[in-house]
Amino acid sequence: MMTTKNRAFVLVSIALLSACSTNSVESLRPLSPETDWVANSSEWVFEAESVYAKATEFVREQAAVRPKDSWVVILDIDETVLNNVAYQVGLDRAGEDYSNESWYLWTQRQEASLVPGAAEFIEAVRESGGLVGFVTNRRDIEQLATEINLAQLGIHRGEDFQFLLTRADKNGVGDKQARFGVVASLLKVQGYGDVETIAYVGDSIGDKSAATDTAFFCIDQGAMYGDPCAARPGPDR
Ligand SMILES: [Mg+2]
C-alpha cells in the first residue's frame, strides 16, 4: 500500500513531468552548483576517470607480485560505482531535501547510471586476478534492486564481484568499519584462502578502513552528499 510520503513523492514527480511537458521549466528550481557539476561537467567525468586510472595502475602493480584470488579491492557503491545524480536533480528541481522515503523509491527504479571508469576498473581487477567487494550504506531492503541495477549495467555477482554488504544493522548504523572487519572471513567461507584487502575506493571519508594505511582512492562527487574525501570537493576549485 502506498504511504502518505510515497504518495507525496509521486505527486511531486507528476508535477515535475507536467511542468516539463508545458515548457514551464522556469518554474523549476535551479540545480545546486554541485549537482550541476556532476550532472553536466566534462571536468567531473575527467576527474572520476583519472582516479580510476590511478587505481588501475596500482592494482596492476600489486597483481604482479600477488597470487590470483589472494587480494581484494573494496568499493563503496553510491557516487563511486553507481551515479545517482538523476535523483539529486529531481530533489533540486523540486526544492526538496534527501529523505529515506524518496531515496528508497529511487533505488527501486533501478535507474542509476555508472560513474565513469568504474566498470573498466572492476574488469581490470578481475582480469588481474583480484576479487571485488562492495560495502554500501544502502539498506538491506534496497539490496535486490541494487543488484538488479548493477547487473543491468553489466556488473554481475559471482563474475564481477564476490559480495555486497548493505547496511543491515537494526539500529541503522552506517559506520562501515565492522563490515570491513569481516571481509577476510566472508571470503574464506566462499572458498578463498587468506585474502588481503589492498585498496578501498569511495567518495566519503568513511569508505576506508580506519584501522589500516591501505591505499584509498577517492572519487570527487561534488560534495553532493555526506562527508567527502576529496581534498577540495566540487566545482569552482
Ligand atoms: Mg558513496
Residues whose N, C-alpha, C, O or C-beta is under 5 A from the ligand:
A	BS01	MG	D76 I77 D78 E79 T80 D203
